[in-house]
Amino acid sequence: TNADNSEQELFFPNGQREVRTREKKTLLYPNGTEKIVYPDGRQETRYPSGRVRIKDKEGHLLADVQ
């Protein structure tokens, strides 16, 4: 990692990984699901099937694309 784009990577015993940057936090699950959390609280979940769900900071569903 370089100082300009400081990136932190955490590894969990269950196989999950978490990558943190200034712009977002990305959770990578063993099944291939990827969850991105933005600083404004918005969440984007990308499933291995190609499905993408986007929620606002209150958890309201904004988009669910198959």
Residue pairs with C-beta under 8 A, 6 or more apart in sequence:
1 7
1 8
5 21
5 22
6 21
6 22
7 19
7 20
7 21
8 19
8 20
8 21
9 17
9 18
9 19
9 20
10 17
10 18
10 19
10 20
11 17
12 18
14 30
15 29
15 30
16 27
16 28
16 29
16 30
17 27
17 28
18 25
18 26
18 27
18 28
19 25
19 26
19 28
20 26
23 38
23 39
24 36
24 37
24 38
24 39
25 36
25 37
26 34
26 35
26 36
26 37
27 34
27 35
27 36
27 37
28 34
29 35
31 48
32 47
32 48
33 45
33 46
33 47
33 48
34 45
34 46
35 43
35 44
35 45
35 46
36 43
36 44
36 45
36 46
37 43
38 44
40 57
41 56
41 57
41 58
42 54
42 55
42 56
42 57
42 62
43 54
43 55
43 59
44 52
44 53
44 54
44 55
45 52
45 53
45 54
45 55
46 52
47 53
49 66
50 66
51 64
51 65
51 66
52 63
52 64
52 65
53 61
53 63
53 64
53 65
54 61
54 62
54 63
54 64
55 61
55 62
56 62
